Amino acid sequence: MAEARLETGDILVTAYTDPSWTPLFVAAAGLVTEVGGLMTHGAVVAREYGLPAVVAVDRATRLIRDGQRIRVHGSDGYVELLD
């Protein structure tokens, strides 16, 4: 987390989040995590910030490359790979 370089509009793709990650949500446009549920840290904070989020995405950090364009469909619970 200390090395994270999140630009405004980036989508945070990670294995999980915890309270120390909260400052990253300010610049994020969305969240994808490998671990989680409706009441996990990432999902709760994303709702508070009004960010689309999809949690429990198996192998997200392996399947989504850094810089790859994606769309997070938070209401429907899926991630779309755009390129």
PDB file of N, CA, C and O in Angstrom:
ATOM      1  N   MET A   1       0.813  -1.187   0.000  1.00  0.00           N
ATOM      2  CA  MET A   1       0.000   0.000   0.000  1.00  0.00           C
ATOM      3  C   MET A   1       0.859   1.256   0.000  1.00  0.00           C
ATOM      4  O   MET A   1       0.503   2.249  -0.634  1.00  0.00           O
ATOM      5  N   ALA A   2       1.973   1.222   0.695  1.00  0.00           N
ATOM      6  CA  ALA A   2       2.846   2.394   0.783  1.00  0.00           C
ATOM      7  C   ALA A   2       3.402   2.802  -0.574  1.00  0.00           C
ATOM      8  O   ALA A   2       3.734   3.968  -0.783  1.00  0.00           O
ATOM      9  N   GLU A   3       3.505   1.858  -1.490  1.00  0.00           N
ATOM     10  CA  GLU A   3       4.038   2.146  -2.817  1.00  0.00           C
ATOM     11  C   GLU A   3       2.952   2.424  -3.855  1.00  0.00           C
ATOM     12  O   GLU A   3       3.261   2.617  -5.030  1.00  0.00           O
ATOM     13  N   ALA A   4       1.705   2.446  -3.444  1.00  0.00           N
ATOM     14  CA  ALA A   4       0.595   2.640  -4.385  1.00  0.00           C
ATOM     15  C   ALA A   4       0.664   4.025  -5.012  1.00  0.00           C
ATOM     16  O   ALA A   4       0.861   5.024  -4.319  1.00  0.00           O
ATOM     17  N   ARG A   5       0.504   4.073  -6.300  1.00  0.00           N
ATOM     18  CA  ARG A   5       0.476   5.328  -7.054  1.00  0.00           C
ATOM     19  C   ARG A   5      -0.859   5.380  -7.774  1.00  0.00           C
ATOM     20  O   ARG A   5      -0.974   4.917  -8.909  1.00  0.00           O
ATOM     21  N   LEU A   6      -1.860   5.935  -7.127  1.00  0.00           N
ATOM     22  CA  LEU A   6      -3.202   5.982  -7.675  1.00  0.00           C
ATOM     23  C   LEU A   6      -3.488   7.383  -8.187  1.00  0.00           C
ATOM     24  O   LEU A   6      -3.429   8.359  -7.439  1.00  0.00           O
ATOM     25  N   GLU A   7      -3.797   7.467  -9.463  1.00  0.00           N
ATOM     26  CA  GLU A   7      -4.160   8.740 -10.079  1.00  0.00           C
ATOM     27  C   GLU A   7      -5.680   8.899 -10.013  1.00  0.00           C
ATOM     28  O   GLU A   7      -6.410   7.910  -9.938  1.00  0.00           O
ATOM     29  N   THR A   8      -6.146  10.133 -10.040  1.00  0.00           N
ATOM     30  CA  THR A   8      -7.582  10.368 -10.063  1.00  0.00           C
ATOM     31  C   THR A   8      -8.190   9.618 -11.243  1.00  0.00           C
ATOM     32  O   THR A   8      -7.718   9.734 -12.374  1.00  0.00           O
ATOM     33  N   GLY A   9      -9.226   8.861 -10.972  1.00  0.00           N
ATOM     34  CA  GLY A   9      -9.897   8.100 -12.019  1.00  0.00           C
ATOM     35  C   GLY A   9      -9.455   6.662 -12.132  1.00  0.00           C
ATOM     36  O   GLY A   9     -10.096   5.878 -12.831  1.00  0.00           O
ATOM     37  N   ASP A  10      -8.361   6.284 -11.454  1.00  0.00           N
ATOM     38  CA  ASP A  10      -7.904   4.894 -11.476  1.00  0.00           C
ATOM     39  C   ASP A  10      -8.852   4.012 -10.675  1.00  0.00           C
ATOM     40  O   ASP A  10      -9.499   4.464  -9.730  1.00  0.00           O
ATOM     41  N   ILE A  11      -8.920   2.761 -11.067  1.00  0.00           N
ATOM     42  CA  ILE A  11      -9.687   1.775 -10.327  1.00  0.00           C
ATOM     43  C   ILE A  11      -8.707   0.943  -9.517  1.00  0.00           C
ATOM     44  O   ILE A  11      -7.743   0.404 -10.062  1.00  0.00           O
ATOM     45  N   LEU A  12      -8.949   0.838  -8.230  1.00  0.00           N
ATOM     46  CA  LEU A  12      -8.094   0.085  -7.325  1.00  0.00           C
ATOM     47  C   LEU A  12      -8.440  -1.399  -7.447  1.00  0.00           C
ATOM     48  O   LEU A  12      -9.566  -1.811  -7.164  1.00  0.00           O
ATOM     49  N   VAL A  13      -7.458  -2.195  -7.871  1.00  0.00           N
ATOM     50  CA  VAL A  13      -7.623  -3.651  -7.989  1.00  0.00           C
ATOM     51  C   VAL A  13      -6.629  -4.278  -7.029  1.00  0.00           C
ATOM     52  O   VAL A  13      -5.421  -4.088  -7.170  1.00  0.00           O
ATOM     53  N   THR A  14      -7.127  -5.022  -6.056  1.00  0.00           N
ATOM     54  CA  THR A  14      -6.267  -5.551  -5.000  1.00  0.00           C
ATOM     55  C   THR A  14      -6.832  -6.849  -4.435  1.00  0.00           C
ATOM     56  O   THR A  14      -7.991  -7.192  -4.670  1.00  0.00           O
ATOM     57  N   ALA A  15      -6.009  -7.552  -3.700  1.00  0.00           N
ATOM     58  CA  ALA A  15      -6.478  -8.778  -3.062  1.00  0.00           C
ATOM     59  C   ALA A  15      -7.498  -8.442  -1.967  1.00  0.00           C
ATOM     60  O   ALA A  15      -8.517  -9.121  -1.838  1.00  0.00           O
ATOM     61  N   TYR A  16      -7.224  -7.402  -1.185  1.00  0.00           N
ATOM     62  CA  TYR A  16      -8.108  -6.999  -0.087  1.00  0.00           C
ATOM     63  C   TYR A  16      -7.740  -5.580   0.330  1.00  0.00           C
ATOM     64  O   TYR A  16      -6.722  -5.047  -0.114  1.00  0.00           O
ATOM     65  N   THR A  17      -8.550  -4.973   1.168  1.00  0.00           N
ATOM     66  CA  THR A  17      -8.205  -3.679   1.759  1.00  0.00           C
ATOM     67  C   THR A  17      -8.366  -3.772   3.274  1.00  0.00           C
ATOM     68  O   THR A  17      -9.015  -4.682   3.790  1.00  0.00           O
ATOM     69  N   ASP A  18      -7.770  -2.826   3.965  1.00  0.00           N
ATOM     70  CA  ASP A  18      -7.973  -2.671   5.404  1.00  0.00           C
ATOM     71  C   ASP A  18      -7.990  -1.169   5.680  1.00  0.00           C
ATOM     72  O   ASP A  18      -7.774  -0.385   4.756  1.00  0.00           O
ATOM     73  N   PRO A  19      -8.238  -0.748   6.906  1.00  0.00           N
ATOM     74  CA  PRO A  19      -8.367   0.691   7.184  1.00  0.00           C
ATOM     75  C   PRO A  19      -7.202   1.555   6.725  1.00  0.00           C
ATOM     76  O   PRO A  19      -7.407   2.730   6.422  1.00  0.00           O
ATOM     77  N   SER A  20      -5.995   1.022   6.663  1.00  0.00           N
ATOM     78  CA  SER A  20      -4.858   1.839   6.225  1.00  0.00           C
ATOM     79  C   SER A  20      -4.956   2.223   4.748  1.00  0.00           C
ATOM     80  O   SER A  20      -4.249   3.127   4.304  1.00  0.00           O
ATOM     81  N   TRP A  21      -5.810   1.561   3.990  1.00  0.00           N
ATOM     82  CA  TRP A  21      -5.986   1.845   2.566  1.00  0.00           C
ATOM     83  C   TRP A  21      -6.960   2.992   2.309  1.00  0.00           C
ATOM     84  O   TRP A  21      -7.038   3.491   1.186  1.00  0.00           O
ATOM     85  N   THR A  22      -7.695   3.413   3.317  1.00  0.00           N
ATOM     86  CA  THR A  22      -8.770   4.387   3.120  1.00  0.00           C
ATOM     87  C   THR A  22      -8.344   5.648   2.361  1.00  0.00           C
ATOM     88  O   THR A  22      -9.134   6.124   1.546  1.00  0.00           O
ATOM     89  N   PRO A  23      -7.156   6.221   2.569  1.00  0.00           N
ATOM     90  CA  PRO A  23      -6.775   7.415   1.796  1.00  0.00           C
ATOM     91  C   PRO A  23      -6.762   7.189   0.277  1.00  0.00           C
ATOM     92  O   PRO A  23      -6.946   8.140  -0.483  1.00  0.00           O
ATOM     93  N   LEU A  24      -6.551   5.970  -0.167  1.00  0.00           N
ATOM     94  CA  LEU A  24      -6.535   5.688  -1.606  1.00  0.00           C
ATOM     95  C   LEU A  24      -7.915   5.823  -2.239  1.00  0.00           C
ATOM     96  O   LEU A  24      -8.021   6.054  -3.443  1.00  0.00           O
ATOM     97  N   PHE A  25      -8.956   5.682  -1.456  1.00  0.00           N
ATOM     98  CA  PHE A  25     -10.316   5.751  -1.994  1.00  0.00           C
ATOM     99  C   PHE A  25     -10.673   7.149  -2.477  1.00  0.00           C
ATOM    100  O   PHE A  25     -11.578   7.304  -3.296  1.00  0.00           O
ATOM    101  N   VAL A  26      -9.983   8.162  -1.986  1.00  0.00           N
ATOM    102  CA  VAL A  26     -10.269   9.541  -2.386  1.00  0.00           C
ATOM    103  C   VAL A  26     -10.047   9.728  -3.884  1.00  0.00           C
ATOM    104  O   VAL A  26     -10.847  10.386  -4.550  1.00  0.00           O
ATOM    105  N   ALA A  27      -8.971   9.157  -4.420  1.00  0.00           N
ATOM    106  CA  ALA A  27      -8.656   9.316  -5.842  1.00  0.00           C
ATOM    107  C   ALA A  27      -9.279   8.232  -6.710  1.00  0.00           C
ATOM    108  O   ALA A  27      -9.376   8.403  -7.926  1.00  0.00           O
ATOM    109  N   ALA A  28      -9.698   7.133  -6.119  1.00  0.00           N
ATOM    110  CA  ALA A  28     -10.176   5.987  -6.898  1.00  0.00           C
ATOM    111  C   ALA A  28     -11.528   6.253  -7.559  1.00  0.00           C
ATOM    112  O   ALA A  28     -12.369   6.986  -7.038  1.00  0.00           O
ATOM    113  N   ALA A  29     -11.703   5.634  -8.720  1.00  0.00           N
ATOM    114  CA  ALA A  29     -12.982   5.696  -9.419  1.00  0.00           C
ATOM    115  C   ALA A  29     -13.795   4.429  -9.194  1.00  0.00           C
ATOM    116  O   ALA A  29     -14.967   4.366  -9.564  1.00  0.00           O
ATOM    117  N   GLY A  30     -13.178   3.421  -8.589  1.00  0.00           N
ATOM    118  CA  GLY A  30     -13.865   2.168  -8.320  1.00  0.00           C
ATOM    119  C   GLY A  30     -12.938   1.214  -7.596  1.00  0.00           C
ATOM    120  O   GLY A  30     -11.761   1.508  -7.388  1.00  0.00           O
ATOM    121  N   LEU A  31     -13.485   0.060  -7.211  1.00  0.00           N
ATOM    122  CA  LEU A  31     -12.741  -0.922  -6.450  1.00  0.00           C
ATOM    123  C   LEU A  31     -13.073  -2.329  -6.912  1.00  0.00           C
ATOM    124  O   LEU A  31     -14.234  -2.664  -7.146  1.00  0.00           O
ATOM    125  N   VAL A  32     -12.030  -3.151  -7.042  1.00  0.00           N
ATOM    126  CA  VAL A  32     -12.183  -4.584  -7.313  1.00  0.00           C
ATOM    127  C   VAL A  32     -11.278  -5.301  -6.331  1.00  0.00           C
ATOM    128  O   VAL A  32     -10.085  -5.004  -6.259  1.00  0.00           O
ATOM    129  N   THR A  33     -11.833  -6.253  -5.563  1.00  0.00           N
ATOM    130  CA  THR A  33     -11.018  -7.031  -4.638  1.00  0.00           C
ATOM    131  C   THR A  33     -11.232  -8.523  -4.862  1.00  0.00           C
ATOM    132  O   THR A  33     -12.283  -8.954  -5.334  1.00  0.00           O
ATOM    133  N   GLU A  34     -10.214  -9.296  -4.511  1.00  0.00           N
ATOM    134  CA  GLU A  34     -10.312 -10.749  -4.618  1.00  0.00           C
ATOM    135  C   GLU A  34     -11.063 -11.344  -3.433  1.00  0.00           C
ATOM    136  O   GLU A  34     -11.738 -12.364  -3.565  1.00  0.00           O
ATOM    137  N   VAL A  35     -10.942 -10.704  -2.285  1.00  0.00           N
ATOM    138  CA  VAL A  35     -11.557 -11.190  -1.055  1.00  0.00           C
ATOM    139  C   VAL A  35     -12.614 -10.194  -0.633  1.00  0.00           C
ATOM    140  O   VAL A  35     -12.450  -8.990  -0.831  1.00  0.00           O
ATOM    141  N   GLY A  36     -13.688 -10.678  -0.057  1.00  0.00           N
ATOM    142  CA  GLY A  36     -14.634  -9.732   0.513  1.00  0.00           C
ATOM    143  C   GLY A  36     -16.077 -10.140   0.371  1.00  0.00           C
ATOM    144  O   GLY A  36     -16.426 -11.137  -0.260  1.00  0.00           O
ATOM    145  N   GLY A  37     -16.892  -9.326   0.985  1.00  0.00           N
ATOM    146  CA  GLY A  37     -18.336  -9.474   0.972  1.00  0.00           C
ATOM    147  C   GLY A  37     -18.951  -8.113   1.218  1.00  0.00           C
ATOM    148  O   GLY A  37     -18.244  -7.106   1.263  1.00  0.00           O
ATOM    149  N   LEU A  38     -20.254  -8.077   1.376  1.00  0.00           N
ATOM    150  CA  LEU A  38     -20.955  -6.810   1.522  1.00  0.00           C
ATOM    151  C   LEU A  38     -20.527  -5.992   2.738  1.00  0.00           C
ATOM    152  O   LEU A  38     -20.633  -4.765   2.731  1.00  0.00           O
ATOM    153  N   MET A  39     -20.047  -6.661   3.772  1.00  0.00           N
ATOM    154  CA  MET A  39     -19.680  -5.947   4.995  1.00  0.00           C
ATOM    155  C   MET A  39     -18.172  -5.865   5.217  1.00  0.00           C
ATOM    156  O   MET A  39     -17.744  -5.495   6.311  1.00  0.00           O
ATOM    157  N   THR A  40     -17.363  -6.193   4.232  1.00  0.00           N
ATOM    158  CA  THR A  40     -15.918  -6.073   4.391  1.00  0.00           C
ATOM    159  C   THR A  40     -15.497  -4.619   4.214  1.00  0.00           C
ATOM    160  O   THR A  40     -16.245  -3.802   3.678  1.00  0.00           O
ATOM    161  N   HIS A  41     -14.292  -4.312   4.672  1.00  0.00           N
ATOM    162  CA  HIS A  41     -13.807  -2.932   4.667  1.00  0.00           C
ATOM    163  C   HIS A  41     -13.955  -2.260   3.305  1.00  0.00           C
ATOM    164  O   HIS A  41     -14.525  -1.173   3.216  1.00  0.00           O
ATOM    165  N   GLY A  42     -13.457  -2.881   2.258  1.00  0.00           N
ATOM    166  CA  GLY A  42     -13.495  -2.260   0.935  1.00  0.00           C
ATOM    167  C   GLY A  42     -14.900  -1.946   0.471  1.00  0.00           C
ATOM    168  O   GLY A  42     -15.155  -0.860  -0.049  1.00  0.00           O
ATOM    169  N   ALA A  43     -15.804  -2.875   0.652  1.00  0.00           N
ATOM    170  CA  ALA A  43     -17.188  -2.669   0.214  1.00  0.00           C
ATOM    171  C   ALA A  43     -17.855  -1.538   1.001  1.00  0.00           C
ATOM    172  O   ALA A  43     -18.559  -0.709   0.423  1.00  0.00           O
ATOM    173  N   VAL A  44     -17.638  -1.505   2.296  1.00  0.00           N
ATOM    174  CA  VAL A  44     -18.254  -0.472   3.137  1.00  0.00           C
ATOM    175  C   VAL A  44     -17.714   0.913   2.784  1.00  0.00           C
ATOM    176  O   VAL A  44     -18.486   1.857   2.617  1.00  0.00           O
ATOM    177  N   VAL A  45     -16.397   1.035   2.670  1.00  0.00           N
ATOM    178  CA  VAL A  45     -15.804   2.344   2.367  1.00  0.00           C
ATOM    179  C   VAL A  45     -16.185   2.788   0.950  1.00  0.00           C
ATOM    180  O   VAL A  45     -16.454   3.968   0.725  1.00  0.00           O
ATOM    181  N   ALA A  46     -16.210   1.862   0.005  1.00  0.00           N
ATOM    182  CA  ALA A  46     -16.632   2.214  -1.357  1.00  0.00           C
ATOM    183  C   ALA A  46     -18.056   2.779  -1.347  1.00  0.00           C
ATOM    184  O   ALA A  46     -18.330   3.771  -2.023  1.00  0.00           O
ATOM    185  N   ARG A  47     -18.955   2.163  -0.595  1.00  0.00           N
ATOM    186  CA  ARG A  47     -20.321   2.694  -0.497  1.00  0.00           C
ATOM    187  C   ARG A  47     -20.317   4.092   0.101  1.00  0.00           C
ATOM    188  O   ARG A  47     -21.029   4.974  -0.378  1.00  0.00           O
ATOM    189  N   GLU A  48     -19.520   4.300   1.146  1.00  0.00           N
ATOM    190  CA  GLU A  48     -19.447   5.623   1.789  1.00  0.00           C
ATOM    191  C   GLU A  48     -18.958   6.694   0.824  1.00  0.00           C
ATOM    192  O   GLU A  48     -19.408   7.838   0.880  1.00  0.00           O
ATOM    193  N   TYR A  49     -18.034   6.322  -0.065  1.00  0.00           N
ATOM    194  CA  TYR A  49     -17.497   7.273  -1.050  1.00  0.00           C
ATOM    195  C   TYR A  49     -18.306   7.304  -2.347  1.00  0.00           C
ATOM    196  O   TYR A  49     -18.003   8.091  -3.243  1.00  0.00           O
ATOM    197  N   GLY A  50     -19.310   6.474  -2.452  1.00  0.00           N
ATOM    198  CA  GLY A  50     -20.129   6.434  -3.666  1.00  0.00           C
ATOM    199  C   GLY A  50     -19.412   5.806  -4.851  1.00  0.00           C
ATOM    200  O   GLY A  50     -19.699   6.141  -6.000  1.00  0.00           O
ATOM    201  N   LEU A  51     -18.478   4.891  -4.577  1.00  0.00           N
ATOM    202  CA  LEU A  51     -17.700   4.251  -5.644  1.00  0.00           C
ATOM    203  C   LEU A  51     -18.301   2.910  -6.044  1.00  0.00           C
ATOM    204  O   LEU A  51     -18.775   2.166  -5.185  1.00  0.00           O
ATOM    205  N   PRO A  52     -18.288   2.593  -7.329  1.00  0.00           N
ATOM    206  CA  PRO A  52     -18.693   1.246  -7.716  1.00  0.00           C
ATOM    207  C   PRO A  52     -17.646   0.253  -7.240  1.00  0.00           C
ATOM    208  O   PRO A  52     -16.447   0.519  -7.324  1.00  0.00           O
ATOM    209  N   ALA A  53     -18.097  -0.888  -6.740  1.00  0.00           N
ATOM    210  CA  ALA A  53     -17.171  -1.898  -6.230  1.00  0.00           C
ATOM    211  C   ALA A  53     -17.699  -3.287  -6.534  1.00  0.00           C
ATOM    212  O   ALA A  53     -18.902  -3.543  -6.483  1.00  0.00           O
ATOM    213  N   VAL A  54     -16.774  -4.171  -6.849  1.00  0.00           N
ATOM    214  CA  VAL A  54     -17.086  -5.589  -6.992  1.00  0.00           C
ATOM    215  C   VAL A  54     -16.052  -6.324  -6.151  1.00  0.00           C
ATOM    216  O   VAL A  54     -14.848  -6.158  -6.349  1.00  0.00           O
ATOM    217  N   VAL A  55     -16.527  -7.139  -5.208  1.00  0.00           N
ATOM    218  CA  VAL A  55     -15.648  -7.882  -4.314  1.00  0.00           C
ATOM    219  C   VAL A  55     -15.767  -9.375  -4.591  1.00  0.00           C
ATOM    220  O   VAL A  55     -16.710  -9.827  -5.240  1.00  0.00           O
ATOM    221  N   ALA A  56     -14.797 -10.129  -4.091  1.00  0.00           N
ATOM    222  CA  ALA A  56     -14.755 -11.590  -4.257  1.00  0.00           C
ATOM    223  C   ALA A  56     -14.575 -11.978  -5.726  1.00  0.00           C
ATOM    224  O   ALA A  56     -15.213 -12.914  -6.209  1.00  0.00           O
ATOM    225  N   VAL A  57     -13.704 -11.253  -6.429  1.00  0.00           N
ATOM    226  CA  VAL A  57     -13.391 -11.553  -7.829  1.00  0.00           C
ATOM    227  C   VAL A  57     -12.163 -12.461  -7.837  1.00  0.00           C
ATOM    228  O   VAL A  57     -11.047 -12.008  -7.583  1.00  0.00           O
ATOM    229  N   ASP A  58     -12.371 -13.720  -8.125  1.00  0.00           N
ATOM    230  CA  ASP A  58     -11.295 -14.712  -8.109  1.00  0.00           C
ATOM    231  C   ASP A  58     -10.169 -14.318  -9.064  1.00  0.00           C
ATOM    232  O   ASP A  58     -10.416 -14.072 -10.244  1.00  0.00           O
ATOM    233  N   ARG A  59      -8.932 -14.257  -8.560  1.00  0.00           N
ATOM    234  CA  ARG A  59      -7.713 -13.965  -9.317  1.00  0.00           C
ATOM    235  C   ARG A  59      -7.709 -12.593  -9.993  1.00  0.00           C
ATOM    236  O   ARG A  59      -7.055 -12.420 -11.022  1.00  0.00           O
ATOM    237  N   ALA A  60      -8.412 -11.637  -9.446  1.00  0.00           N
ATOM    238  CA  ALA A  60      -8.495 -10.300 -10.059  1.00  0.00           C
ATOM    239  C   ALA A  60      -7.127  -9.682 -10.282  1.00  0.00           C
ATOM    240  O   ALA A  60      -6.881  -9.090 -11.332  1.00  0.00           O
ATOM    241  N   THR A  61      -6.227  -9.811  -9.302  1.00  0.00           N
ATOM    242  CA  THR A  61      -4.913  -9.174  -9.434  1.00  0.00           C
ATOM    243  C   THR A  61      -4.041  -9.872 -10.468  1.00  0.00           C
ATOM    244  O   THR A  61      -3.048  -9.301 -10.920  1.00  0.00           O
ATOM    245  N   ARG A  62      -4.388 -11.078 -10.845  1.00  0.00           N
ATOM    246  CA  ARG A  62      -3.642 -11.783 -11.896  1.00  0.00           C
ATOM    247  C   ARG A  62      -4.262 -11.565 -13.271  1.00  0.00           C
ATOM    248  O   ARG A  62      -3.554 -11.543 -14.278  1.00  0.00           O
ATOM    249  N   LEU A  63      -5.567 -11.405 -13.313  1.00  0.00           N
ATOM    250  CA  LEU A  63      -6.268 -11.279 -14.591  1.00  0.00           C
ATOM    251  C   LEU A  63      -6.338  -9.851 -15.110  1.00  0.00           C
ATOM    252  O   LEU A  63      -6.443  -9.634 -16.317  1.00  0.00           O
ATOM    253  N   ILE A  64      -6.280  -8.876 -14.210  1.00  0.00           N
ATOM    254  CA  ILE A  64      -6.362  -7.462 -14.609  1.00  0.00           C
ATOM    255  C   ILE A  64      -4.967  -6.865 -14.501  1.00  0.00           C
ATOM    256  O   ILE A  64      -4.384  -6.809 -13.418  1.00  0.00           O
ATOM    257  N   ARG A  65      -4.438  -6.418 -15.640  1.00  0.00           N
ATOM    258  CA  ARG A  65      -3.085  -5.857 -15.689  1.00  0.00           C
ATOM    259  C   ARG A  65      -3.082  -4.392 -15.255  1.00  0.00           C
ATOM    260  O   ARG A  65      -4.081  -3.692 -15.419  1.00  0.00           O
ATOM    261  N   ASP A  66      -1.976  -3.936 -14.711  1.00  0.00           N
ATOM    262  CA  ASP A  66      -1.814  -2.536 -14.357  1.00  0.00           C
ATOM    263  C   ASP A  66      -1.960  -1.697 -15.618  1.00  0.00           C
ATOM    264  O   ASP A  66      -1.309  -1.976 -16.624  1.00  0.00           O
ATOM    265  N   GLY A  67      -2.792  -0.692 -15.576  1.00  0.00           N
ATOM    266  CA  GLY A  67      -3.014   0.175 -16.719  1.00  0.00           C
ATOM    267  C   GLY A  67      -4.096  -0.297 -17.667  1.00  0.00           C
ATOM    268  O   GLY A  67      -4.488   0.439 -18.573  1.00  0.00           O
ATOM    269  N   GLN A  68      -4.587  -1.513 -17.474  1.00  0.00           N
ATOM    270  CA  GLN A  68      -5.639  -2.037 -18.346  1.00  0.00           C
ATOM    271  C   GLN A  68      -6.943  -1.284 -18.080  1.00  0.00           C
ATOM    272  O   GLN A  68      -7.260  -0.950 -16.939  1.00  0.00           O
ATOM    273  N   ARG A  69      -7.676  -1.028 -19.132  1.00  0.00           N
ATOM    274  CA  ARG A  69      -8.966  -0.351 -19.000  1.00  0.00           C
ATOM    275  C   ARG A  69     -10.038  -1.375 -18.631  1.00  0.00           C
ATOM    276  O   ARG A  69     -10.187  -2.405 -19.289  1.00  0.00           O
ATOM    277  N   ILE A  70     -10.776  -1.072 -17.570  1.00  0.00           N
ATOM    278  CA  ILE A  70     -11.874  -1.930 -17.143  1.00  0.00           C
ATOM    279  C   ILE A  70     -13.068  -1.068 -16.766  1.00  0.00           C
ATOM    280  O   ILE A  70     -12.935   0.137 -16.551  1.00  0.00           O
ATOM    281  N   ARG A  71     -14.223  -1.690 -16.690  1.00  0.00           N
ATOM    282  CA  ARG A  71     -15.435  -1.015 -16.210  1.00  0.00           C
ATOM    283  C   ARG A  71     -15.976  -1.852 -15.057  1.00  0.00           C
ATOM    284  O   ARG A  71     -16.131  -3.066 -15.184  1.00  0.00           O
ATOM    285  N   VAL A  72     -16.261  -1.202 -13.938  1.00  0.00           N
ATOM    286  CA  VAL A  72     -16.773  -1.881 -12.749  1.00  0.00           C
ATOM    287  C   VAL A  72     -18.285  -1.684 -12.699  1.00  0.00           C
ATOM    288  O   VAL A  72     -18.771  -0.562 -12.555  1.00  0.00           O
ATOM    289  N   HIS A  73     -19.010  -2.771 -12.819  1.00  0.00           N
ATOM    290  CA  HIS A  73     -20.470  -2.750 -12.746  1.00  0.00           C
ATOM    291  C   HIS A  73     -20.870  -3.153 -11.321  1.00  0.00           C
ATOM    292  O   HIS A  73     -21.247  -4.298 -11.072  1.00  0.00           O
ATOM    293  N   GLY A  74     -20.781  -2.199 -10.399  1.00  0.00           N
ATOM    294  CA  GLY A  74     -21.001  -2.480  -8.993  1.00  0.00           C
ATOM    295  C   GLY A  74     -22.395  -2.982  -8.684  1.00  0.00           C
ATOM    296  O   GLY A  74     -22.556  -3.899  -7.878  1.00  0.00           O
ATOM    297  N   SER A  75     -23.400  -2.403  -9.303  1.00  0.00           N
ATOM    298  CA  SER A  75     -24.780  -2.825  -9.032  1.00  0.00           C
ATOM    299  C   SER A  75     -25.070  -4.241  -9.515  1.00  0.00           C
ATOM    300  O   SER A  75     -25.873  -4.960  -8.921  1.00  0.00           O
ATOM    301  N   ASP A  76     -24.408  -4.628 -10.597  1.00  0.00           N
ATOM    302  CA  ASP A  76     -24.640  -5.960 -11.170  1.00  0.00           C
ATOM    303  C   ASP A  76     -23.598  -6.979 -10.735  1.00  0.00           C
ATOM    304  O   ASP A  76     -23.780  -8.175 -10.960  1.00  0.00           O
ATOM    305  N   GLY A  77     -22.499  -6.526 -10.111  1.00  0.00           N
ATOM    306  CA  GLY A  77     -21.518  -7.426  -9.545  1.00  0.00           C
ATOM    307  C   GLY A  77     -20.549  -8.068 -10.518  1.00  0.00           C
ATOM    308  O   GLY A  77     -20.158  -9.221 -10.336  1.00  0.00           O
ATOM    309  N   TYR A  78     -20.154  -7.326 -11.559  1.00  0.00           N
ATOM    310  CA  TYR A  78     -19.145  -7.887 -12.465  1.00  0.00           C
ATOM    311  C   TYR A  78     -18.219  -6.796 -12.984  1.00  0.00           C
ATOM    312  O   TYR A  78     -18.525  -5.606 -12.921  1.00  0.00           O
ATOM    313  N   VAL A  79     -17.086  -7.239 -13.496  1.00  0.00           N
ATOM    314  CA  VAL A  79     -16.056  -6.353 -14.051  1.00  0.00           C
ATOM    315  C   VAL A  79     -15.928  -6.657 -15.527  1.00  0.00           C
ATOM    316  O   VAL A  79     -15.832  -7.819 -15.923  1.00  0.00           O
ATOM    317  N   GLU A  80     -15.926  -5.617 -16.339  1.00  0.00           N
ATOM    318  CA  GLU A  80     -15.790  -5.762 -17.788  1.00  0.00           C
ATOM    319  C   GLU A  80     -14.388  -5.340 -18.214  1.00  0.00           C
ATOM    320  O   GLU A  80     -13.957  -4.226 -17.917  1.00  0.00           O
ATOM    321  N   LEU A  81     -13.678  -6.221 -18.905  1.00  0.00           N
ATOM    322  CA  LEU A  81     -12.362  -5.892 -19.452  1.00  0.00           C
ATOM    323  C   LEU A  81     -12.564  -5.183 -20.774  1.00  0.00           C
ATOM    324  O   LEU A  81     -13.215  -5.718 -21.672  1.00  0.00           O
ATOM    325  N   LEU A  82     -12.011  -3.976 -20.907  1.00  0.00           N
ATOM    326  CA  LEU A  82     -12.236  -3.163 -22.113  1.00  0.00           C
ATOM    327  C   LEU A  82     -11.117  -3.281 -23.131  1.00  0.00           C
ATOM    328  O   LEU A  82     -11.342  -3.021 -24.313  1.00  0.00           O
ATOM    329  N   ASP A  83      -9.931  -3.659 -22.717  1.00  0.00           N
ATOM    330  CA  ASP A  83      -8.837  -3.876 -23.682  1.00  0.00           C
ATOM    331  C   ASP A  83      -7.878  -4.909 -23.198  1.00  0.00           C
ATOM    332  O   ASP A  83      -6.902  -5.214 -23.883  1.00  0.00           O
TER     333      ASP A  83
END
